[in-house]
């Protein structure tokens, strides 16, 4: 069978070796300005601390560097090329004005230690973004310092611990639903808490009765993702919050899925005590191949004394400044003030949207997910029929009968011109296909995606071997991950140099 | 809204296909009492031109166009223009973490090159794909040392960046990781006698920074000997990466926790920057963060994948080496391109210029004020002690559009009226002369200081 692949066509792309393989002595891509101070005798200044040789560092020209990285870039998939349906990753459009404003000289070249007097513009950005995020989450205060979502979780749980310590004892456990991201339990462990698993009920939601029986004075907090990783809103959220609060516990919300809520409902209004946001998900800052992120933590008043230092304040004369003297603070979680460049971008995104744009964004994200669900229902198994918010989770139950698993379907999707969805997560769905389209996809792209997924389902019936061998159109296919882990080659060495790809 | 690719008719058609009457049907799972029935109180929707104007205003409210003598963990180096041309390509900028290797080879190969160059420069055997920044990398390196040794305490030099030490204290607090701070001597180097006394059988590692917070290069060999003699690891933090061009790397270290901001990353009010951890091969399985490895595909072709993921949170959950997930990939790409541009020869020449500028500046400042810690080699930073309050001096410099050195009172009150100055290849002789002249002007108007008393305080 010859499938109709409408989104993608094979075309020639360039081969390129490692940069070290292009290096030869005497080539250069740099030129320093004329030295306007006396030259120094390095041996005299540094003595035995002087470095004599830089090993195998490359020597190449500028055009070679441009071609090298441009060629490499063409081997990547990207949002700019098409839909990136990774569940819980919120791969939305990264507006280009964000990039422009973050590079304005006064912002890009600002030193973190320059006097407050000449940092007012930067402080104003911190303050304005903080106010927007506090309003969007319905919370009372915020820290922008954490560098990513997991770092936000760490900061949040440090505050949870400090809060309980101020009441007498830090408590011992954190409750985490079985559908949670891996960062949640890893974070709890870093803050010295034991992790207790919380089972989901038949609808994929928190089992409220189980929560009531597991909640006691040893539990410091519940870490809840809402909507959860099935894309399901926790409808009994008020009961969940009440159960936690009745026994003195706190409700922490993992804000990874905030793209389903902005402008429609505020976590602060449904009982959440603290939460982190992912500016690189909900607020459009680019993922950049894995970072940088930014993970602000918004909190209720009761946690304010424990915020990391420093905190932005308005001084009596109306200027902005940093407050360092906070005796109950959990301390500092990062040098300086956080990933400032991401604050600029997130604020530019918020200003571009305004209240109406933010609400429409959320509505479109939820509309897109439901449209995909409708399009693929009956073709792929839907383990939970609970209403879908911003993402939908299918399983490979039907296809597995032919020996084709979620990862195989994902690899075949690459041939159709799409990035795969999230595979094998959440853990409560065996063989999960987790799909989050975000608001950035037009109807045409969604239709192409649905067609591709249907076509693959047919291929599984007719020619499962072909799907198992996918992808067929990429530069490399099915890389040997076992060999990579068994005998790790983690750096280039002259002896290891093989013939260029 | 201009980022949203749907017409009203599209939305209607999609709702119809779903079988919903209105968009509200899709939000029915949210209990009615919690739904927000008003506009968010955020600024109104702005045109692109208005957004640019708003941020231009903010940019003008900063030290835009000022000469800057600040370092202290954030360094102003020239950024070759091709860095931004290349990282602005959508295929790098808007790609996700390279879990799907077949369509992420660009990111994966570039990370592999980054890891390789970090190894070349640090003298270590393996390096990870990045950490958040130098401060969190140092804290994670200390935790890694605890896992490797099965011990729990950390001896940290007082000459490590004060904010790195604060972060370490935050992380250590709930890890059951006792911290002991080791003072520096009259040369600003780690006091080796005090180090000997500070190490116990429970000391997992000694954490130093080199060049340290004062710009002084530590005697890494001597520190390593003491740490290793007691079965502890040596962790070295490097905050000024350009120093690696001319300063011998701490090859005796067991773990290096780096900040790569100097490699082509804008100052940007403190972030995003690029932490990295490098170590010996034997410790790789205790390392936090992502790693890229070389392998072959089913046709025997060379390719790259994320590897040794069983250390990480998405596999190991609460038993992972760290909770880190998102790192600083795009910033690591900046550093990667920077290292490629300067390479084997350029990086050395660049570092030499930094050395020359700082040496000249220290000489100029030394004519009328006291330059501390001249007994040991330093890179591009130096400490100037004045009789006048450095805050007052800086206020005066600011009138001349010069941002002076960092007053150290907040972090090191024992140093009195001291400030940490930094010069890079970007600092002109004219700027140095002007700044040194303005500092001297203040000094001539007051009586000489009691220098010896201050030095004794330092040694204390």
Contacts between the chains, C-beta under 8 A, distances in Angstrom:
chain1	res1	chain2	res2	distance
A	16	B	109	8.0
A	18	B	109	7.1
A	18	B	112	7.5
A	18	B	113	6.2
A	18	B	116	7.9
A	19	B	113	5.4
A	19	B	340	5.6
A	20	B	113	7.5
A	20	B	116	7.0
A	23	B	343	7.5
A	23	B	344	7.9
A	28	B	343	7.2
A	28	B	345	6.6
A	28	B	346	6.2
A	29	B	80	7.6
A	29	B	82	8.0
A	29	B	340	7.3
A	29	B	341	4.5
A	29	B	342	7.7
A	29	B	343	7.2
A	29	B	346	7.5
A	30	B	80	7.2
A	30	B	341	5.5
A	30	B	342	5.1
A	30	B	343	7.4
A	30	B	346	3.8
A	30	B	349	7.8
A	30	B	350	7.5
A	32	B	346	7.7
A	32	B	349	5.8
A	32	B	350	6.4
A	32	B	353	5.9
A	32	B	425	6.5
A	33	B	425	7.0
A	35	B	353	5.9
A	35	B	356	6.1
A	36	B	428	6.2
A	36	B	429	4.2
A	36	B	430	7.9
A	37	B	356	5.4
A	37	B	357	5.8
A	37	B	359	7.8
A	37	B	360	3.8
A	37	B	429	5.2
A	37	B	432	7.5
A	38	B	356	6.9
A	38	B	360	6.4
A	39	B	356	6.0
A	40	B	352	7.3
A	40	B	355	5.6
A	40	B	356	4.6
A	40	B	359	5.1
A	42	B	246	6.2
A	42	B	352	6.3
A	42	B	355	6.6
A	45	B	355	6.3
A	45	B	359	6.4
A	45	B	377	5.9
A	46	B	217	7.2
A	46	B	246	6.9
A	46	B	247	6.7
A	46	B	355	7.7
A	46	B	377	4.8
A	47	B	377	6.1
A	48	B	248	7.3
A	49	B	217	4.7
A	49	B	247	5.6
A	49	B	248	5.3
A	49	B	377	5.2
A	50	B	246	6.6
A	50	B	247	7.4
A	50	B	248	6.4
A	51	B	244	7.3
A	51	B	245	7.2
A	51	B	246	5.5
A	51	B	247	5.7
A	51	B	248	4.6
A	51	B	249	6.9
A	51	B	348	7.5
A	54	B	120	6.8
A	54	B	121	7.0
A	54	B	245	7.1
A	54	B	343	7.9
A	54	B	344	4.7
A	54	B	345	7.8
A	54	B	347	6.1
A	54	B	348	6.2
A	55	B	120	4.2
A	55	B	121	7.6
A	55	B	344	7.6
A	56	B	116	7.9
A	56	B	120	5.3
A	56	B	344	7.7
A	57	B	117	6.4
A	57	B	120	5.4
A	57	B	121	7.1
A	57	B	339	7.0
A	57	B	343	5.0
A	57	B	344	3.9
A	57	B	347	6.6
A	58	B	117	7.8
A	58	B	340	5.9
A	58	B	343	4.9
A	58	B	344	6.8
A	59	B	343	4.9
A	59	B	344	5.3
A	59	B	345	6.4
A	60	B	340	6.6
A	60	B	343	6.8
A	62	B	82	6.5
A	62	B	341	7.5
A	65	B	82	6.4
A	65	B	86	7.8
A	65	B	337	6.8
A	65	B	340	5.5
A	65	B	341	6.3
A	66	B	82	6.1
A	66	B	85	7.4
A	66	B	86	7.0
A	68	B	340	7.6
A	69	B	86	4.5
A	69	B	89	7.8
A	69	B	92	7.8
A	69	B	110	6.9
A	69	B	337	6.5
A	70	B	86	7.1
A	70	B	89	6.9
A	72	B	105	7.3
A	72	B	106	3.8
A	72	B	107	7.9
A	72	B	109	5.6
A	72	B	110	5.6
A	73	B	86	7.6
A	73	B	89	4.6
A	73	B	91	3.9
A	73	B	92	5.4
A	73	B	106	5.0
A	74	B	91	6.4
A	74	B	106	6.9
A	75	B	91	8.0
A	75	B	103	7.5
A	75	B	104	7.7
A	75	B	105	4.0
A	75	B	106	4.1
A	75	B	109	7.7
A	76	B	91	4.3
A	76	B	92	6.8
A	76	B	95	4.8
A	76	B	98	7.9
A	76	B	103	6.6
A	76	B	104	5.8
A	76	B	105	7.2
A	76	B	106	4.0
A	76	B	107	5.7
A	77	B	91	7.8
A	77	B	95	6.5
A	77	B	100	7.5
A	77	B	103	4.0
A	77	B	104	7.0
A	78	B	90	5.0
A	78	B	91	4.6
A	78	B	92	7.7
A	78	B	93	7.4
A	78	B	94	4.4
A	78	B	95	4.6
A	79	B	90	7.3
A	79	B	94	4.0
A	79	B	95	7.7
A	80	B	90	3.1
A	80	B	91	7.0
A	80	B	93	7.7
A	80	B	94	4.9
A	81	B	90	7.3
A	81	B	91	7.3
A	84	B	96	6.3
A	86	B	96	6.0
A	89	B	96	6.1
A	91	B	96	5.9
A	93	B	3	5.5
A	94	B	93	6.6
A	94	B	94	5.2
A	95	B	3	6.2
A	97	B	48	5.1
A	97	B	51	5.7
A	97	B	52	6.7
A	99	B	88	6.7
A	99	B	93	7.7
A	100	B	52	6.7
A	101	B	51	6.6
A	101	B	52	6.2
A	101	B	55	3.9
A	102	B	268	7.7
A	103	B	84	7.3
A	103	B	266	7.7
A	104	B	55	5.8
A	104	B	56	6.2
A	104	B	58	8.0
A	104	B	59	4.0
A	105	B	59	6.3
A	105	B	64	5.2
A	105	B	65	7.5
A	106	B	58	7.3
A	106	B	59	3.3
A	106	B	60	6.2
A	106	B	61	7.4
A	106	B	62	4.0
A	106	B	63	7.2
A	106	B	64	3.3
A	106	B	65	8.0
A	107	B	55	7.1
A	107	B	58	6.9
A	107	B	59	5.2
A	107	B	62	6.9
A	107	B	268	7.0
A	107	B	269	7.0
A	108	B	266	4.3
A	108	B	267	7.2
A	108	B	268	5.6
A	109	B	64	7.3
A	109	B	68	7.9
A	109	B	76	7.0
A	109	B	266	6.5
A	109	B	267	5.5
A	109	B	268	7.9
A	110	B	62	5.1
A	110	B	63	6.8
A	110	B	267	6.0
A	110	B	268	6.7
A	110	B	269	4.4
A	111	B	63	7.6
A	111	B	68	5.7
A	111	B	70	4.6
A	111	B	74	5.8
A	111	B	76	7.0
A	111	B	267	5.1
A	111	B	269	7.5
A	111	B	403	6.8
A	112	B	74	5.4
A	112	B	267	7.3
A	112	B	269	5.4
A	112	B	270	3.4
A	113	B	70	5.1
A	113	B	72	5.9
A	113	B	74	7.2
A	113	B	406	5.2
A	114	B	62	7.6
A	114	B	63	5.0
A	114	B	66	7.7
A	114	B	68	7.0
A	114	B	70	6.4
A	114	B	403	5.0
A	115	B	63	8.0
A	115	B	394	6.7
A	115	B	398	6.6
A	115	B	403	7.1
A	117	B	398	7.0
A	118	B	62	5.8
A	118	B	63	3.8
A	118	B	66	6.8
A	118	B	398	6.8
A	118	B	403	7.1
A	119	B	62	5.8
A	119	B	63	7.3
A	119	B	269	7.4
A	120	B	61	4.5
A	120	B	62	7.2
A	121	B	57	7.2
A	121	B	58	3.5
A	121	B	59	5.9
A	121	B	60	6.7
A	121	B	61	3.2
A	121	B	62	4.5
A	122	B	58	7.1
A	122	B	61	8.0
A	122	B	62	5.7
A	122	B	269	4.9
A	124	B	58	5.7
A	124	B	61	6.8
A	125	B	55	7.8
A	125	B	58	5.6
A	128	B	43	8.0
A	132	B	42	4.8
A	132	B	43	7.6
A	135	B	40	5.7
A	135	B	41	5.1
A	135	B	42	5.9
A	136	B	40	6.0
A	136	B	42	7.0
A	147	B	132	3.7
A	147	B	133	6.6
A	147	B	136	6.9
A	147	B	271	7.1
A	147	B	272	7.3
A	147	B	328	7.8
A	148	B	132	6.5
A	148	B	324	7.4
A	148	B	325	6.7
A	148	B	326	4.0
A	148	B	327	7.4
A	149	B	325	6.8
A	149	B	326	6.2
A	150	B	313	7.2
A	150	B	323	4.5
A	150	B	324	5.8
A	150	B	325	4.8
A	150	B	326	6.9
A	151	B	132	6.2
A	151	B	136	7.3
A	151	B	324	7.7
A	153	B	323	6.7
A	154	B	323	6.3
A	158	B	170	6.9
A	158	B	174	7.2
A	161	B	174	6.3
A	181	B	314	7.7
A	181	B	325	8.0
A	182	B	312	7.7
A	182	B	313	4.2
A	182	B	314	4.1
A	182	B	315	7.2
A	182	B	316	7.6
A	182	B	317	4.9
A	182	B	320	7.3
A	182	B	325	7.7
A	183	B	313	5.2
A	183	B	314	7.8
A	183	B	323	5.1
A	183	B	325	5.3
A	185	B	313	7.7
A	185	B	317	4.2
A	185	B	318	3.8
A	186	B	313	3.7
A	186	B	316	7.4
A	186	B	317	5.9
A	186	B	318	5.9
A	186	B	320	4.5
A	186	B	322	7.0
A	186	B	323	3.7
A	187	B	323	4.3
A	188	B	318	6.4
A	189	B	318	4.2
A	189	B	319	7.4
A	189	B	320	7.7
A	189	B	323	7.7
A	190	B	171	7.7
A	190	B	174	7.6
A	190	B	175	7.4
A	190	B	322	7.3
A	190	B	323	5.5
A	191	B	174	5.0
A	192	B	174	4.0
A	192	B	175	6.8
A	192	B	176	7.2
A	195	B	317	7.7
A	195	B	318	4.7
A	232	B	29	7.4
A	233	B	29	4.3
A	233	B	30	5.6
A	235	B	29	5.8
A	235	B	30	7.9
A	235	B	31	6.4
A	237	B	31	7.3
A	237	B	34	7.5
A	238	B	31	6.8
A	238	B	33	7.9
A	238	B	34	7.7
A	262	B	40	7.9
A	263	B	36	6.7
A	263	B	39	8.0
A	263	B	40	5.4
A	264	B	27	5.9
A	264	B	30	6.9
A	264	B	35	6.5
A	264	B	36	5.9
A	265	B	27	8.0
A	265	B	30	5.1
A	265	B	34	5.2
A	265	B	35	5.5
A	265	B	36	5.7
A	266	B	34	7.8
A	266	B	36	6.0
A	269	B	34	5.3
A	269	B	36	7.4
A	270	B	31	7.7
A	270	B	34	4.6
A	278	B	326	7.9
A	280	B	326	6.7
A	284	B	3	8.0
A	286	B	93	4.8
A	286	B	94	5.6
A	286	B	330	6.8
A	287	B	94	6.9
A	287	B	95	6.6
A	287	B	96	5.0
A	287	B	97	7.1
A	287	B	326	7.9
A	287	B	329	7.9
A	288	B	87	7.7
A	288	B	92	6.9
A	288	B	93	6.0
A	288	B	94	8.0
A	288	B	95	7.4
A	288	B	329	5.1
A	288	B	330	2.7
A	288	B	331	7.6
A	288	B	333	7.4
A	289	B	92	6.0
A	289	B	95	4.7
A	289	B	96	7.3
A	289	B	97	6.9
A	289	B	98	6.4
A	289	B	104	7.6
A	289	B	107	4.0
A	289	B	111	7.9
A	289	B	329	4.1
A	289	B	330	6.1
A	289	B	333	6.9
A	290	B	96	7.3
A	290	B	97	4.0
A	290	B	98	6.8
A	290	B	107	7.3
A	290	B	129	7.2
A	290	B	290	6.9
A	290	B	326	6.5
A	290	B	327	5.7
A	290	B	329	3.5
A	290	B	330	8.0
A	291	B	130	6.9
A	291	B	272	7.7
A	291	B	326	4.7
A	291	B	327	4.4
A	291	B	328	4.5
A	291	B	329	4.5
A	291	B	330	6.6
A	291	B	331	7.2
A	292	B	132	7.9
A	292	B	271	7.6
A	292	B	272	3.7
A	292	B	326	7.4
A	292	B	327	7.7
A	292	B	328	4.7
A	292	B	329	7.6
A	292	B	330	6.4
A	292	B	331	5.7
A	293	B	326	3.8
A	294	B	272	7.9
A	308	B	170	7.6
A	309	B	166	8.0
A	330	B	170	6.2
A	331	B	166	5.9
A	331	B	167	7.6
A	331	B	169	5.9
A	331	B	170	3.6
A	331	B	173	7.2
A	332	B	135	7.9
A	332	B	163	6.2
A	332	B	166	4.1
A	332	B	167	5.3
A	332	B	170	5.8
A	333	B	136	7.7
A	333	B	167	6.4
A	333	B	170	5.8
A	334	B	132	6.4
A	334	B	133	6.1
A	334	B	135	5.7
A	334	B	136	6.0
A	334	B	167	6.2
A	334	B	271	7.6
A	335	B	73	6.1
A	335	B	133	6.0
A	335	B	134	6.6
A	335	B	135	3.7
A	335	B	161	6.8
A	335	B	163	4.2
A	335	B	164	6.1
A	335	B	167	6.4
A	335	B	270	7.0
A	336	B	73	7.8
A	336	B	74	7.0
A	336	B	163	7.0
A	336	B	269	7.2
A	336	B	270	2.7
A	336	B	271	6.1
A	337	B	269	6.6
A	337	B	270	5.1
A	337	B	271	7.2
A	338	B	270	7.3
A	338	B	271	5.8
A	339	B	271	4.2
A	339	B	272	4.1
A	340	B	268	5.4
A	340	B	269	4.0
A	340	B	270	5.7
A	340	B	271	5.1
A	340	B	272	7.7
A	341	B	266	7.5
A	341	B	268	4.7
A	341	B	271	6.5
A	341	B	272	5.3
A	342	B	271	7.8
A	342	B	272	6.3
A	344	B	55	6.9
A	348	B	51	5.5
A	348	B	55	7.0
A	350	B	42	5.9
A	350	B	43	7.5
A	351	B	43	5.7
A	351	B	45	7.8
A	351	B	46	4.7
A	351	B	50	7.7
A	351	B	51	5.2
A	351	B	54	6.8
A	352	B	1	7.9
A	352	B	2	7.5
A	352	B	3	6.9
A	352	B	45	7.0
A	352	B	46	6.3
A	352	B	48	7.2
A	352	B	51	6.1
A	353	B	1	6.1
A	353	B	3	7.6
A	353	B	45	6.1
A	354	B	42	6.6
A	354	B	43	6.5
A	354	B	44	4.7
A	354	B	45	3.0
A	354	B	46	7.0
A	355	B	39	3.8
A	355	B	40	4.3
A	355	B	41	7.5
A	355	B	42	5.6
A	355	B	44	7.4
A	355	B	45	7.8
A	356	B	1	7.2
A	356	B	39	7.0
A	356	B	45	6.1
A	357	B	1	3.8
A	357	B	3	7.6
A	357	B	4	7.7
A	357	B	45	5.2
A	358	B	40	6.2
A	358	B	42	7.1
A	359	B	39	7.7
A	359	B	40	7.5
A	360	B	1	5.4
A	360	B	4	6.1
A	361	B	1	6.9
A	361	B	3	7.5
A	361	B	4	6.6
A	363	B	23	4.9
A	363	B	26	7.7
A	363	B	27	7.9
A	364	B	4	5.6
A	364	B	6	6.2
A	364	B	11	7.6
A	366	B	23	7.7
A	366	B	26	5.0
A	366	B	27	7.0
A	367	B	11	6.5
A	367	B	14	5.7
A	367	B	15	7.1
A	367	B	18	7.7
A	367	B	23	6.5
A	367	B	26	6.5
A	368	B	14	7.9
A	370	B	18	5.0
A	370	B	20	7.3
A	370	B	26	5.7
A	371	B	14	4.8
A	371	B	17	6.4
A	371	B	18	6.0
A	374	B	17	5.9
A	374	B	18	4.9
A	374	B	19	7.3
A	375	B	17	7.8
A	386	B	29	7.7
A	387	B	26	7.5
A	387	B	28	7.0
A	387	B	29	4.6
A	389	B	26	7.9
A	389	B	29	7.0
A	410	B	100	7.3
A	411	B	102	7.0
A	414	B	100	7.1
A	414	B	102	5.8
A	414	B	103	5.7
A	419	B	96	7.3
A	419	B	100	6.6
A	419	B	103	6.5
A	420	B	100	5.4
A	425	B	314	7.8
A	439	B	3	7.8
A	439	B	4	5.9
A	440	B	3	7.1
A	440	B	4	7.8
A	440	B	5	6.9
A	441	B	5	7.0
A	442	B	5	3.8
A	442	B	6	6.3
A	442	B	10	7.3
A	443	B	6	6.5
A	443	B	10	4.6
A	443	B	13	7.1
A	443	B	14	6.2
A	471	B	102	5.3
A	471	B	103	8.0
A	474	B	102	4.1
A	474	B	103	6.3
A	475	B	102	7.5
A	475	B	105	6.1
A	475	B	301	7.8
A	475	B	303	7.8
A	476	B	101	7.2
A	476	B	102	6.0
A	476	B	105	6.3
A	476	B	297	4.0
A	476	B	299	7.8
A	476	B	301	5.4
A	476	B	303	4.0
A	477	B	102	5.9
A	477	B	297	5.4
A	477	B	298	5.9
A	477	B	299	7.2
A	478	B	102	7.7
A	478	B	297	6.1
A	478	B	298	4.8
A	479	B	101	4.9
A	479	B	102	7.5
A	479	B	295	5.2
A	479	B	296	7.1
A	479	B	297	4.8
A	479	B	303	4.7
A	479	B	304	7.7
A	479	B	305	5.0
A	480	B	295	4.8
A	480	B	296	5.7
A	480	B	297	7.0
A	480	B	298	7.5
A	481	B	101	7.9
A	481	B	295	6.9
A	481	B	305	5.3
A	481	B	307	6.9
A	483	B	295	5.4
A	483	B	296	7.2
A	484	B	293	4.3
A	484	B	294	7.2
A	484	B	295	3.9
A	484	B	305	5.1
A	484	B	307	4.4
A	485	B	293	7.3
A	485	B	307	5.1
A	485	B	308	5.7
A	485	B	309	7.8
A	485	B	310	7.6
A	488	B	126	8.0
A	488	B	284	6.9
A	488	B	291	7.5
A	488	B	293	5.0
A	488	B	307	6.0
A	488	B	308	6.2
A	489	B	293	5.6
A	489	B	294	4.1
A	489	B	295	7.5
A	490	B	112	7.8
A	490	B	115	5.9
A	490	B	126	4.9
A	490	B	127	7.7
A	490	B	284	7.3
A	490	B	291	5.9
A	490	B	292	7.2
A	490	B	293	5.4
A	490	B	294	7.8
A	490	B	307	7.6
A	491	B	112	7.5
A	491	B	115	5.4
A	491	B	116	4.1
A	491	B	119	4.8
A	491	B	125	7.6
A	491	B	126	6.7
A	491	B	127	7.2
A	492	B	112	7.1
A	492	B	113	7.1
A	492	B	116	4.2
A	496	B	294	7.8
A	498	B	302	5.8
A	500	B	302	7.8
A	501	B	301	5.8
A	501	B	302	4.8
A	501	B	303	7.1
